[in-house]
């Protein structure tokens, strides 16, 4: 039985909570805790980075020790505790600096410690929930049932759709509530929603499917294979891969494991599977399947490296794009001004519109042309997303050049002066980043889950989350470095507290250049990637080969 509303419901409320914090955190830090622009951007990026990095630990615990369900269960309680503490930090008067006649007291050490402790407790909780709820949801499909396997092709599209719903509620509703009705209420609503979704999730727990771990320590092969290959480095590889050590196919069928077929990538690792002729070595050689699992992780690592710059571009949505928006005309009527962070809702709206179009129209259209059940290969999907993202940052650069032109013409210099230019000039870059995310964010989640070794799928999906995390750290590093280098000797820096008197356009131009270079690196890495191929049992012991990417080609080639 397939039962998915509890999974998608939790994802929607969790994303509402996360984006309710992240999308407006830079404004909270500058307006409530009185941090400067560079510090607030750095702190937002550092927290976001930890949120996306901690899933590495959560996935390892799930795959090695207690499984996905129990890792998620314990971590979700930590997450909720962090949300409750954050709501208290934003609600209680003594937890924030006081202001009298426009003069605010300095934020105390205890206030800062309590607020950031709440944030990082949430990050720890996210480390166990993020990599396990999506993979646990995907586990509910039976790969050996043709009907359920076909449904699984669309699973990650609709999984992310529920995520987008939560993000939309955050950027449209919660951001407005935070700035106009109170930060405590803005954090309290998603806390209550998260508790409600967990109750619904646990009600359905008796009917969930639980994958049995077939290996006690699946990550051990990542160490064992390179060591064995190095030990056999002076031994000649056989010309025929069939001469390498491997269990019989029937052994895999009886154990319920999947056999991975030999590939030509990273040939040096094949030496780990060389059979010992005279039995002189007490340790048995690695199997081809173990070697191929290590190859898959190395191949995914190459793809992961070229996702870091796109994650850095994505980090602008909740940092510099927001601060940029605060300088523009946000009036929709004489009495209503749109919060700058609410423009992020257009990222989500474009995703919500694009996911059904992609799944219902684009995929069937391309399927007829390519014969690929996914329409295009997973790496082709990523490539399209990265190209769109380069277009988005190019438009962001052009709009910022326009803003700086208006500033010079109008002789604007004050940090709180409003540039006579509508905030909706920023709309195209938000929309394009949303469309790009339908290709690269969903594509990355599907790619890393699909291509991971069988017993490391939770750990595999953390390639996706950790890429976002490292991208945030990279953005924090770049912002700090650019600020120090360009602002030394009293010169006007590219990024400053006064965005009306700096060169943010130069920084966007810098991001555009490195994005174009990264796109070339992605094409190179993709052209060398070899998709996973497995064997499986069909019809009473007959065996057929299954290409997990549903395409036998390399990289981007159809």
C-alpha positions, 0 to 999 in steps of 0.5 A: 500500500502506498500512503504519501500524504503524511510525508508530503504534509510534513515536508510542506510544514517543515519547509514553511518553518525553514523558509519562514526563518531563512527568507527574512532572517537577514532583516531580523538580524539587522532590525532586531539584533542590530547587526551590520549588513556583511555580518548579517549576510555572513551569519545567515549563510553560516546558519543555512550552511550548517542546516544543509551540512548536518544531514551528512551525520543524520544520513550516516546514523540512519544507514549505519545504526538505527534506520531512517524512521527512528533517525527522523523521529528523534531528529524531528523532536529536536527540530520542534524544540528549536522552533519553540525556543526561537519563538520564545526568543522573538516573543519575550521582551527581555530576549531582545534589545529595547529601544526608546525614542529610536535609540536602541540598547546593545544586544547582550551576550545572553540574548545573542547566545539564546537566539543563535542556540535556538537556530543551531538546535533547529539545524541539528534537527534538520540534519536528521530529518532532511536526508531521511524523510524523502528517502523513507518516502521513496522506500514506500515504492516497490521497485519490483512492482511495475506500477509502483516503479512508474509512480516513483519516476514522478515521486520527487517532482511532487515531493518538491511540489509540496516543499514549494507549497510550504515555501510559498506560505512562508514567503507570502504569509509569514514574512508579512506577519513577521514585519507587521504583526510580530516576529513571535507570531511569525515563528509561532505559526510554523511551529504549531504547523510542524507539531500538527504534521508530526501527529499526522505522520505518526498516525500512519506509522503502522502501515509504512514500509521499512527497508531492511539494512543489508549491510551493517556498515555500508560506508566501510567499502568507501575506505576498504576499496581504495586501500585494497586497490593501493595494496594491489597497485603493482598487479596487472589488471586482467583484460576481461572484467569477468575475471575480477572477483564477483559473487554469482548473480543467484547469490545476490538474488537470494540475499535480496541485494542488487548486483552492480555491473562493471563499468570502465570508469576509475579503472584503477579501483578495479585492482581491489577486485583482483583474485589472489592466485595462490591464496597468499592474502588472508583477506578476500578481494572486494567484489565488483559490486563493492568496487562499483559502489565506490566508483559511483560515489566518486562520480557523484562527488565530481558532479557535486563539486560543480553544484557549489557555484549554483548553490552560491547563486541560490544563496543570494535570494535570501541575502543580498537580493533582500537587502537590494529590495529594501532600497527600491520602491516597494509601495503597492498603495499609499498604505501598503508596502510589500516586504522585500523578502516576499519577492521570494514567493515568486521563486516558489510560484514559478516552481509551482507552475513549472513542476506540473508543466514539466511532469505533464507536458515536457516529460511526455513530449521529450519521451516521444522524441528520446525514448527515455522514460524521464524525457531527458537524462538526469544530467541533461536536466541539471545542465538546463537548470544551470544554463537558466541560472546563469541567465538569472544572475546575468539579469540580476547584474543588468538590473543592478547596473540600472539601479546604480544609474538611477542612483547617480542621476537622482544624486542618492547617497543616504542608506535609507533613501529609496531609489525611485525604481520599482522592486518588481525590476527584480522579478525576472531574476526571481522567476528564472531562479525558480524555473532553474530550480525545477531542473537542478534542485529536483534533478539533483535530489533524484540523481543522488538518490538514484545513483547511490549504492543501494545501502547508502541512499540516505547518505547519497541524498546528502550530496544534494543537501551538503552541496547547498550547505557548502554553497552557503559557506562559500557565499559567506566566504566570498562576501567577507573576502570581497568586502575586505579586499575591495574596502581596504585603505578606506576605498568604497567596497563592493558590499557595504551597509549603504547599498546606495553607495557601493558597487553591488553590480561588480559583485553580481558581475563576478558571480556571473563570470564564475557561473559561466566558468562553472558551467563549462566544468559541469559539461566536462564532468557530465561527459565523463560520468557513467550511469549505474547499471544493476541486475535484477530478478524477473519472472522466476529467477530470470535475470535482466540488466537495469540501467538506473538512469534509464539511459545507457549513454554517458553524461549529457548525450542522448 
